[in-house]
Amino acid sequence: MTRKKRSITLSIEEYEKAQLEALALEFDQTWGDNPNVSKLVKAIAQGKLRLAANHDWSRDRINTLNRILGWLKDDGQLDTALELAHILLERSELNLPLRHEIQAWVNQPSAPWRIDLDRCIRLQRPFRLTYQDAADRLWNFTVRHAVIERHEDRQYLDCWCDETEGNQDIEDLKHNWSLRLDRIPEEAMISRADGHWQPELSYIEVEFHLLRGLAFGYHAKTHADVWVEWLPEAQIKRVVRRIHNTFWFFREVRRYGADCIVMGPAEVRDRFARDAIAMARHYTDAVP
């Protein structure tokens, strides 16, 4: 004798019934070729289908979270990055290329070299590293101090290395290198090096003056500025900053334009002036 199944009655409008039938078709809850709302409700009750909040995240929100995911990955915060990756993968708003990219990373969260790199930095252990520059040349470095820093929109390994050949910075900073993390080859090996760990990168102090509105609007960088003062007679703000790389320093102050004057040391001032003069010549020399 067939046991009679219990039933429920749904008080819904016709358009709501049509929406449920559309969901039944979408999730393959059918009787033959027809949508079956009862099967849909049963699948939800049995946990075969999971209810979630409305999938209405905007493209801007998805892009922002994906950028945060990239920062977490670059910063070595793998546990947090994996949590965020799983949250994103649950969203139907992801387009297929992005979904495949995130899923591929979840399947293999980090290259072995990155795990070894983070460990060496944490334990303050010197190591050897292979690096590929923008011209596809391979470089080998013996690293004795390293920190992972974000410069503009990328993560870099700012490090003190034994090797100085090819470094175009001033003499006092030639042991410092700024290496893009995404240019470390996937098959790179981090091997232990003999010797000591440097307490910090090489640094110098530079002085620059800010004029006009920039002098009033400038906010001191507490991690780098060692002296900031207003000079009322000259109507300028004097800043003394500790830097470990002139390239990144120039990248910052160059955008201040004529409202910033690099005062010293002389070698840094002269180098910045040569760059400024060369740039100006593009606009003052006769166009061929």
MITOR-254342 format. One record per atom (N, C-alpha, C): atom name; x, y, z. Coordinates in steps of 0.001 Angstrom, whole numbers. Atoms other than C-alpha are relative to their C-alpha. Example, Ala and Ser with C-alpha at 12.3 -4.5 7.8 and 13.67 -1.06 7.14 Angstrom:
BEGIN
 name    east   north      up
    N     890   -1190       0
   CA   12300   -4500    7800
    C     900    1200       0
    N    -820   -1190     -60
   CA   13670   -1060    7140
    C    -770    1090     730
***
This chain:
BEGIN
 name    east   north      up
    N     850   -1191       0
   CA       0       0       0
    C     890    1248       0
    N    -825   -1202     110
   CA    1458    3359   -1015
    C    -339     984    1110
    N     218    -955   -1084
   CA    1996    5778    1863
    C    -313    1374    -577
    N     397   -1306     483
   CA     260    9069    1339
    C     990    1051     495
    N    -963   -1038    -367
   CA    2713   11984    1261
    C    -730    1215     546
    N     567   -1236    -532
   CA    2078   15085    3296
    C     211    1110   -1018
    N     -83   -1078     976
   CA    1487   18219    1291
    C    -154    1342     696
    N     170   -1371    -483
   CA    1636   21970    1788
    C    -628     812   -1114
    N     623    -888     972
   CA    -269   24734      82
    C     733    1330      12
    N    -682   -1281     114
   CA    1536   27809   -1191
    C    -988    1052    -477
    N     867   -1120     396
   CA    -439   31036   -1287
    C     862    1032    -709
    N    -872    -880     762
   CA    1382   32853   -4060
    C    -752     532   -1210
    N     565    -587    1208
   CA     581   35083   -6989
    C     477    -790   -1224
    N    -335     726    1221
   CA     730   33803  -10532
    C    1425     305    -461
    N   -1351    -354     439
   CA    3913   35742  -11300
    C    1056    -633     898
    N    -938     660    -910
   CA    5560   34271   -8185
    C     127   -1484    -346
    N     -54    1391     445
   CA    4640   30782   -9367
    C     899    -122   -1229
    N    -827      24    1210
   CA    6247   31590  -12715
    C    1484     142     351
    N   -1396    -160    -421
   CA    9423   32730  -10937
    C     535   -1284     615
    N    -421    1265    -589
   CA    9546   29498   -8918
    C     222   -1061   -1078
    N    -163     963    1083
   CA    9078   27461  -12066
    C    1273     282    -786
    N   -1242    -353     691
   CA   11906   29377  -13711
    C    1215    -482     801
    N   -1083     504    -850
   CA   14135   28532  -10721
    C      97   -1512     -68
    N      -1    1462     100
   CA   13087   24900  -10932
    C     680    -452   -1279
    N    -675     328    1257
   CA   14170   24806  -14564
    C    1497     274      85
    N   -1414    -381    -105
   CA   17434   26586  -13763
    C     795   -1031     787
    N    -718     945    -861
   CA   18327   24052  -11048
    C    -395   -1459    -293
    N     298    1351     480
   CA   17056   21014  -12993
    C    -943    -746     941
    N    1034     629    -825
   CA   14121   20325  -10665
    C   -1263    -115    -864
    N    1065     152     996
   CA   11726   18954  -13278
    C    -681   -1364     126
    N     708    1267     183
   CA    9161   16278  -13940
    C    -132    -176   -1506
    N    -114      56    1443
   CA   10009   15180  -17434
    C     669    1261    -485
    N    -546   -1259     508
   CA   10550   18401  -19336
    C    -595    1211     696
    N     718   -1113    -621
   CA    8352   20518  -17075
    C     586     342    1364
    N    -491    -395   -1326
   CA    9432   22532  -14040
    C    -908    -540    1088
    N     768     569   -1102
   CA    8368   21043  -10708
    C     343     767    1271
    N    -238    -837   -1173
   CA    8026   23494   -7837
    C     147    -852    1253
    N     -94     885   -1169
   CA    7512   20665   -5332
    C    1406    -569     138
    N   -1371     522     -38
   CA   10880   19138   -6260
    C     986    1098     410
    N    -866   -1124    -363
   CA   12475   22577   -5944
    C     -27     225    1502
    N     143    -219   -1448
   CA   11095   23071   -2404
    C     634   -1155     767
    N    -557    1171    -674
   CA   12097   19536   -1441
    C    1529      27     -37
    N   -1459     -72     109
   CA   15650   20021   -2723
    C     574    1031     960
    N    -440   -1009    -973
   CA   15931   23167    -610
    C     -73    -561    1414
    N     177     567   -1341
   CA   14587   21351    2459
    C    1065   -1048     307
    N   -1001    1055    -205
   CA   17079   18493    1953
    C    1431     516     -56
    N   -1341    -582      44
   CA   20001   20854    1619
    C     729    -208   -1305
    N    -641     189    1302
   CA   20666   19911   -1999
    C     194    1332    -719
    N    -144   -1363     482
   CA   20129   23540   -2923
    C      92     919    1209
    N    -194    -919   -1121
   CA   21326   26342    -669
    C    -558    1361    -347
    N     492   -1356     162
   CA   19571   29633    -200
    C    1115     979     341
    N   -1015   -1022    -263
   CA   21788   32718    -343
    C    -645    1362    -162
    N     490   -1362     177
   CA   21366   36456    -212
    C     -81     312   -1490
    N     145    -360    1407
   CA   20317   38095   -3452
    C    1353     265    -640
    N   -1270    -159     690
   CA   23159   37937   -5940
    C     -57    1270    -844
    N     125   -1289     663
   CA   23131   41620   -6738
    C    1211     888     257
    N   -1199    -804    -213
   CA   26709   42684   -6032
    C     381     696   -1299
    N    -369    -780    1177
   CA   27868   45414   -8389
    C    1386    -411    -487
    N   -1323     274     553
   CA   30872   45093  -10673
    C    1076     727     784
    N    -981    -744    -792
   CA   32641   47782   -8634
    C     327    -738    1291
    N    -253     728   -1245
   CA   32199   45745   -5444
    C     867   -1234    -259
    N    -786    1186     337
   CA   33532   42587   -7096
    C    1449     386    -291
    N   -1356    -429     349
   CA   36532   44467   -8511
    C     773     451    1225
    N    -661    -446   -1221
   CA   37286   46077   -5150
    C     444   -1185     849
    N    -353    1176    -789
   CA   37195   42738   -3340
    C    1104    -809    -669
    N   -1063     721     693
   CA   39363   41171   -6020
    C    1343     695     182
    N   -1240    -730    -269
   CA   41942   43937   -5555
    C     492    -279    1417
    N    -379     320   -1385
   CA   41889   43315   -1798
    C     571   -1413      81
    N    -524    1368      46
   CA   42373   39617   -2521
    C    1435       6    -503
    N   -1369     -95     516
   CA   45459   40508   -4567
    C     963     544    1036
    N    -866    -553   -1043
   CA   46856   42633   -1743
    C     289   -1026    1089
    N    -193    1019   -1030
   CA   46314   39844     774
    C     960   -1082    -473
    N    -907    1011     547
   CA   48045   37348   -1506
    C    1430     524     -27
    N   -1336    -580      82
   CA   50982   39695   -2100
    C     621     187    1372
    N    -491    -250   -1355
   CA   51244   40401    1617
    C     249   -1288     771
    N    -251    1276    -661
   CA   51479   36694    2439
    C   -1057    -417    1000
    N    1068     354    -939
   CA   48197   36607    4413
    C    -905   -1050    -663
    N     654    1023     815
   CA   47171   33320    2834
    C   -1321    -461     600
    N    1244     472    -614
   CA   44535   32235    5365
    C   -1143     970    -275
    N    1025   -1017     252
   CA   42632   35513    5038
    C    -337      62   -1479
    N     235     -32    1437
   CA   43079   35496    1271
    C    -870   -1173    -440
    N     807    1167     362
   CA   41638   31983    1013
    C   -1455     180     423
    N    1369    -259    -451
   CA   38594   32994    3078
    C    -727     924    -976
    N     619    -946     924
   CA   37938   35946     787
    C    -224    -650   -1368
    N     149     677    1289
   CA   38500   33800   -2316
    C   -1228    -905      -1
    N    1171     883     -83
   CA   35882   31288   -1151
    C   -1301     810      10
    N    1188    -868       5
   CA   33414   34117    -474
    C    -316     457   -1422
    N     220    -452    1371
   CA   33923   35432   -4002
    C    -497   -1135    -893
    N     409    1126     851
   CA   33562   31971   -5553
    C   -1456    -395     229
    N    1411     297    -263
   CA   30136   31643   -3906
    C    -945     942    -739
    N     838   -1000     641
   CA   28910   34666   -5834
    C    -217    -329   -1467
    N     313     276    1392
   CA   27141   34168   -9131
    C     402    1164    -906
    N    -313   -1167     818
   CA   28156   37673  -10251
    C    1377     -70    -656
    N   -1330      98     585
   CA   31725   36603  -11045
    C     -92    -429   -1463
    N     -61     485    1380
   CA   32428   36389  -14755
    C     932   -1207     -62
    N    -738    1267      86
   CA   34001   33159  -15969
    C    1521     165      69
    N   -1458    -140    -110
   CA   37592   34440  -16503
    C     466     253    1423
    N    -387    -291   -1373
   CA   37734   35877  -12982
    C    -222   -1213     891
    N     269    1197    -795
   CA   36134   32760  -11505
    C    1103   -1046    -209
    N   -1053     980     284
   CA   38687   30525  -13242
    C    1333     423     618
    N   -1243    -518    -575
   CA   41547   32780  -12090
    C      41    -229    1511
    N      42     172   -1456
   CA   40451   32707   -8443
    C      38   -1479     368
    N      23    1431    -305
   CA   39708   28979   -8513
    C    1373    -629    -208
    N   -1344     530     241
   CA   43134   28237  -10005
    C     924     338    1152
    N    -855    -367   -1137
   CA   44767   30162   -7171
    C    -388    -786    1249
    N     447     774   -1164
   CA   42631   28415   -4529
    C     546   -1426     -73
    N    -522    1360     161
   CA   43736   25074   -5972
    C    1487     -79     311
    N   -1431     -52    -313
   CA   47384   26152   -5573
    C     301    1392     535
    N       6   -1353    -566
   CA   47459   29110   -3164
    C    1311     773    -112
    N   -1242    -759       0
   CA   51132   29992   -3243
    C    1125    -843    -564
    N   -1176     687     507
   CA   54287   29128   -5093
    C     916    -352    1175
    N    -891     396   -1116
   CA   56811   27251   -2892
    C    1001    1085     368
    N   -1001   -1017    -315
   CA   59297   30121   -3201
    C    -567    1074     915
    N     579   -1052    -836
   CA   56848   32556   -1603
    C     -85    -441    1454
    N      47     536   -1367
   CA   56383   30334    1434
    C    1384      64     624
    N   -1380     -37    -512
   CA   60165   30041    1805
    C     457    1436     224
    N    -374   -1404    -149
   CA   60603   33783    1277
    C    -568     587    1280
    N     624    -524   -1220
   CA   58121   34687    4013
    C     665    -576    1251
    N    -633     630   -1156
   CA   59789   32206    6365
    C    1370     619     278
    N   -1327    -594    -194
   CA   63272   33640    5779
    C     -93    1408     578
    N     171   -1359    -533
   CA   62039   37186    6412
    C    -422     -57    1461
    N     489     112   -1366
   CA   60192   36113    9547
    C    1110    -437     967
    N   -1076     521    -851
   CA   63226   34233   10911
    C    1275     827     -97
    N   -1177    -848     224
   CA   65665   36963    9734
    C    1201    -854    -393
    N   -1013     935     480
   CA   67665   34389    7814
    C     440     409   -1398
    N    -471    -351    1341
   CA   69870   35422    4847
    C    -327   -1104   -1007
    N     364     992    1009
   CA   68915   33738    1579
    C     452     461   -1387
    N    -330    -284    1402
   CA   69732   33531   -2122
    C   -1276     -56    -830
    N    1222    -169     772
   CA   67159   34541   -4699
    C     334     228   -1469
    N    -111    -253    1434
   CA   66821   34408   -8488
    C   -1117     949    -420
    N     961   -1027     408
   CA   65099   37376  -10150
    C     104     227   -1497
    N      40    -267    1440
   CA   64009   38113  -13731
    C    -493    1420    -220
    N     386   -1402     168
   CA   63965   41767  -14756
    C    -885     186   -1230
    N     935    -290    1095
   CA   61807   43503  -17377
    C     564    -395   -1355
    N    -639     412    1256
   CA   64344   42590  -20104
    C     246   -1504     -34
    N    -108    1465     -88
   CA   64078   38886  -19108
    C    1410    -477     351
    N   -1315     418    -475
   CA   67614   38869  -17699
    C    -135    -571    1409
    N      32     625   -1315
   CA   68199   36621  -14692
    C    1114     567     866
    N    -946    -522    -978
   CA   69894   38022  -11609
    C     -39    -897    1233
    N     -92     770   -1242
   CA   71097   36193   -8508
    C     434     924    1127
    N    -268    -892   -1124
   CA   71032   38007   -5190
    C     178    -794    1288
    N    -117     489   -1366
   CA   72240   37227   -1700
    C    -621    1056     902
    N     822    -975    -722
   CA   69664   38933     509
    C     293     -94    1499
    N    -324     -33   -1433
   CA   70557   40037    4044
    C    -979     857     810
    N    1127    -657    -679
   CA   67515   42165    4858
    C   -1084     164   -1050
    N    1083    -114     985
   CA   64106   42253    3214
    C   -1312     333     684
    N    1375    -285    -417
   CA   60631   43692    3637
    C    -848      34   -1269
    N     927     -68    1129
   CA   57605   43410    1360
    C    -788    1294     124
    N     635   -1318     -24
   CA   56289   46863     493
    C    -843     195   -1255
    N     795    -374    1170
   CA   53615   48245   -1812
    C     478    1352    -492
    N    -347   -1253     663
   CA   54835   50895   -4232
    C    -995     185   -1147
    N    1049    -261     975
   CA   52044   52433   -6270
    C    -954   -1197     -29
    N    1022    1044      66
   CA   49959   49470   -7466
    C     578   -1412      22
    N    -614    1323       0
   CA   52406   46574   -7022
    C     738    -267    1303
    N    -771     418   -1167
   CA   54127   44594   -4296
    C    1454    -226    -412
    N   -1428     111     264
   CA   57925   44733   -4127
    C     706    -621    1203
    N    -910     443   -1042
   CA   60647   43018   -2173
    C    1102    1040      84
    N   -1066    -972    -236
   CA   62761   45882    -836
    C    1054    -695     849
    N    -984     853    -660
   CA   66015   44221     135
    C    1413     573     -82
    N   -1429    -319     -27
   CA   69676   44719    1068
    C     732   -1241    -468
    N    -682    1149     604
   CA   71903   42472   -1059
    C    1499     236     -65
    N   -1447    -106     165
   CA   75599   41732   -1298
    C     345     617   -1352
    N    -307    -399    1363
   CA   75489   42385   -5036
    C    -426    1451    -267
    N     304   -1389     368
   CA   75615   45967   -6378
    C      95     241   -1501
    N    -158    -194    1437
   CA   76426   45460  -10070
    C   -1368     187    -669
    N    1243    -289     683
   CA   73707   46983  -12223
    C    -929     936     762
    N     834    -911    -790
   CA   72247   49094   -9413
    C     341    1440    -374
    N    -228   -1358     497
   CA   71836   52664  -10682
    C    -251    1077    1046
    N     226    -997   -1046
   CA   71157   54352   -7346
    C    1322     621     424
    N   -1220    -659    -466
   CA   73632   56625   -5548
    C     826    -984     815
    N    -944     927    -618
   CA   76653   55035   -3902
    C    -467    -489    1366
    N     409     381   -1350
   CA   75223   55042    -362
    C   -1167    -984      13
    N    1193     855      46
   CA   72153   53089   -1514
    C     132   -1144   -1001
    N    -186     997    1052
   CA   73684   50683   -4033
    C    -289   -1422     457
    N     307    1351    -474
   CA   73126   47637   -1804
    C   -1509    -251      73
    N    1458     145     -70
   CA   69372   48305   -1780
    C    -577    -290   -1379
    N     703     336    1232
   CA   67183   46709   -4443
    C   -1496     -18     274
    N    1457      59     -90
   CA   63451   46965   -5101
    C    -473    -930   -1113
    N     280    1064     966
   CA   62320   43746   -6822
    C   -1488    -301     -26
    N    1423     305     125
   CA   58822   43188   -8156
    C    -247   -1475     298
    N     275    1385    -367
   CA   57337   40060   -6602
    C    -474    -830   -1185
    N     525     776    1121
   CA   55581   39081   -9816
    C    1043    -289   -1065
    N   -1077     331     926
   CA   58938   38934  -11603
    C     947   -1054     570
    N    -756    1144    -511
   CA   60308   36225   -9365
    C    -551   -1241    -692
    N     511    1146     768
   CA   60066   33087  -11537
    C    -721   -1003     889
    N     780     985    -752
   CA   57502   30505  -10445
    C     856   -1170     469
    N    -838    1142    -364
   CA   60215   27852  -10414
    C    1206     406     849
    N   -1134    -482    -782
   CA   62560   30002   -8317
    C     175    -808    1284
    N    -331     698   -1246
   CA   64317   28393   -5374
    C     597    1005     979
    N    -574    -819   -1066
   CA   64997   30217   -2110
    C     927    -902     801
    N    -958     837    -735
   CA   68171   28775    -597
    C     687     827    1081
    N    -597    -690   -1141
   CA   69831   29633    2678
    C    1406     477    -344
    N   -1333    -567     218
   CA   72943   31860    2628
    C     724     131    1332
    N    -805    -173   -1211
   CA   75774   32055    5128
    C      95    1480     362
    N    -223   -1369    -427
   CA   76523   35147    7149
    C   -1142     551     841
    N     902    -654    -945
   CA   74495   37665    9129
    C   -1171     661    -710
    N    1174    -749     462
   CA   71133   39396    8722
    C     208    1470     336
    N    -132   -1435    -234
   CA   71323   43175    8281
    C   -1167     509     850
    N    1113    -507    -826
   CA   69292   45101   10899
    C   -1008     826    -783
    N     909    -809     795
   CA   67791   47357    8193
    C     611     267   -1366
    N    -513    -437    1291
   CA   68128   48682    4658
    C     948    1181     195
    N    -809   -1217     -42
   CA   70674   51384    3874
    C    -930    1211    -162
    N     835   -1196      52
   CA   69204   54864    4398
    C     861    1251    -129
    N    -573   -1340     -59
   CA   70050   58493    3761
    C   -1124     963     366
    N     975   -1045    -267
   CA   68306   61695    4827
    C      30    1017   -1135
    N     112   -1012    1060
   CA   67046   64050    2116
    C    -848    1153     525
    N     774   -1188    -368
   CA   65700   67562    2492
    C    -691     564   -1232
    N     704    -670    1093
   CA   63023   69138     320
    C    -923    1062     580
    N     841   -1119    -425
   CA   60975   72338     505
    C   -1290       9    -815
    N    1313     -46     636
   CA   57278   72670    -276
    C    -500    1438     -18
    N     393   -1388     202
   CA   55819   75917   -1629
    C   -1502     126    -193
    N    1384    -375     295
   CA   52463   77633   -1952
    C   -1006    -930     688
    N    1066     777    -632
   CA   49334   75554   -1342
    C     470   -1351     505
    N    -503    1300    -429
   CA   51296   72325   -1072
    C     613      79    1385
    N    -615    -167   -1313
   CA   53134   73720    1947
    C   -1049     -97    1105
    N    1051      46   -1005
   CA   49824   74072    3800
    C    -717   -1350      -5
    N     764    1241     102
   CA   48262   70847    2546
    C     785   -1261     305
    N    -821    1193    -178
   CA   51190   68496    3165
    C    -226    -618    1380
    N     111     750   -1254
   CA   50695   65801    5818
    C    1266    -842     174
    N   -1259     708    -250
   CA   53834   64364    7397
    C    -197   -1504     -90
    N     -17    1465      35
   CA   54642   60709    6726
    C     728    -465    1253
    N    -559     287   -1320
   CA   55162   59520   10268
    C    1052   -1103     -32
    N    -952    1102      46
   CA   57078   56402    9204
    C    1315     382    -669
    N   -1192    -362     772
   CA   59638   58319    7120
    C     518    1408     291
    N    -442   -1375    -232
   CA   59702   62072    7859
    C     590     133    1401
    N    -654    -164   -1305
   CA   62186   62859   10626
    C     -74    1447     487
    N     116   -1398    -415
   CA   61646   66629   10627
    C    -905     730    -987
    N     887    -826     817
   CA   58840   68859    9348
    C    -205    1316     743
    N     166   -1301    -655
   CA   58783   72591   10080
    C    -446    1054   -1004
    N     463   -1128     801
   CA   57132   75722    8784
    C     978    1153     177
    N    -926   -1132     -39
   CA   59529   78567    7880
    C    -770    1245    -415
    N     906   -1114     324
   CA   57364   81713    8128
    C     647    1084    -855
    N    -645   -1068     776
   CA   59946   84123    6699
    C      -3    -319   -1491
    N     -64     400    1411
   CA   60290   82143    3485
    C   -1336    -524    -513
    N    1308     548     372
   CA   56679   80858    3510
    C     138   -1363    -695
    N    -187    1355     533
   CA   57831   77294    2872
    C     -69   -1004    1149
    N     -63    1086    -962
   CA   57561   73967    4635
    C    1248    -822    -295
    N   -1260     759     137
   CA   60885   72213    5214
    C    -221   -1410     522
    N     194    1403    -362
   CA   60838   68412    5267
    C    1333    -729    -127
    N   -1158     891      40
   CA   63673   66040    6127
    C    -538   -1423      99
    N     538    1360      59
   CA   62933   62455    5184
    C    1119   -1025    -120
    N    -924    1130      85
   CA   64723   59149    5578
    C    -459    -892   -1157
    N     385     814    1154
   CA   64751   57216    2278
    C    1029   -1109    -223
    N    -940    1076     327
   CA   66273   53955    1067
    C      80    -243   -1503
    N      -1     182    1447
   CA   65663   54363   -2673
    C    -354    1328    -658
    N     293   -1300     610
   CA   65922   57548   -4750
    C   -1055    -112   -1099
    N     987     162    1075
   CA   63781   56110   -7563
    C   -1403     253     524
    N    1341    -168    -531
   CA   60681   55875   -5392
    C    -186    1389     597
    N      86   -1362    -511
   CA   61458   59205   -3726
    C    -280     980   -1137
    N     214    -888    1138
   CA   61690   60925   -7108
    C   -1401    -183    -581
    N    1348     258     529
   CA   58463   59253   -8261
    C   -1047     770     802
    N     976    -709    -837
   CA   56660   60842   -5316
    C      84    1504    -197
    N    -106   -1462       0
   CA   58060   64377   -5351
    C    -139     586   -1402
    N     131    -528    1355
   CA   58013   64678   -9146
    C   -1436     457    -276
    N    1387    -403     258
   CA   54227   64869   -9072
    C    -370    1309     689
    N     249   -1302    -626
   CA   54463   67957   -6839
    C     379    1157    -929
    N    -353   -1013     986
   CA   55940   69814   -9831
    C     820    1133     577
    N    -785   -1172    -399
   CA   57234   73348   -9272
    C    -214     388    1451
    N     235    -315   -1412
   CA   55842   73399   -5726
    C     913    -777     936
    N    -927     774    -828
   CA   58647   71123   -4512
    C    1425     215    -503
    N   -1413    -180     338
   CA   62404   71775   -4428
    C     810   -1001     814
    N    -892     941    -683
   CA   64835   68965   -3604
    C    1281     758     327
    N   -1109    -828    -450
   CA   67554   70635   -1533
    C    1309    -787     159
    N   -1241     739    -232
   CA   70022   67878    -711
    C    -279   -1377     566
    N   -1409    -299     274
   CA   72226   65976    -347
    C     236     394   -1462
    N    -303    -546    1318
   CA   73954   67483   -3383
    C    -144   -1064   -1089
    N      71    1044    1010
   CA   74179   64139   -5215
    C   -1445    -312    -377
    N    1412     260     271
   CA   70425   63592   -4864
    C    -622    1193    -728
    N     538   -1207     648
   CA   69592   67196   -5807
    C     432      59   -1463
    N    -511     -77    1372
   CA   71830   67076   -8902
    C    -666   -1040    -898
    N     630    1053     803
   CA   70337   63792  -10074
    C   -1445     380    -329
    N    1388    -405     245
   CA   66786   65102   -9663
    C     -44    1158    -995
    N     -40   -1151     902
   CA   67723   68352  -11435
    C     278    -446   -1434
    N    -293     484    1353
   CA   69217   66470  -14413
    C   -1248    -615    -638
    N    1234     587     523
   CA   65977   64494  -14776
    C   -1002    1080    -385
    N     963   -1085     270
   CA   63881   67679  -14562
    C     389     780   -1249
    N    -467    -748    1176
   CA   66039   69468  -17149
    C    -225    -821   -1270
    N     205     862    1171
   CA   65915   66491  -19520
    C   -1474     -53    -389
    N    1433      22     287
   CA   62123   66383  -19204
    C    -435    1330    -612
    N     384   -1316     517
   CA   61815   70140  -19788
    C     432     174   -1452
    N    -501    -145    1363
   CA   63876   69859  -22965
    C    -943    -606   -1043
    N     979     573     920
   CA   61166   67705  -24496
    C   -1003    1062    -454
    N    1013   -1003     275
   CA   58965   70824  -24414
    C     616    1325    -486
    N    -612   -1267     368
   CA   61495   73629  -24984
    C     817    -101   -1287
    N    -779     152    1238
   CA   63642   72218  -27810
    C    -949      19   -1202
    N     807     -54    1215
   CA   62417   72708  -31351
    C    -431   -1397    -403
    N     519    1304     426
   CA   60215   69897  -32562
    C     448    -253   -1433
    N    -470     246    1370
   CA   61807   68270  -35657
    C   -1155    -159    -979
***
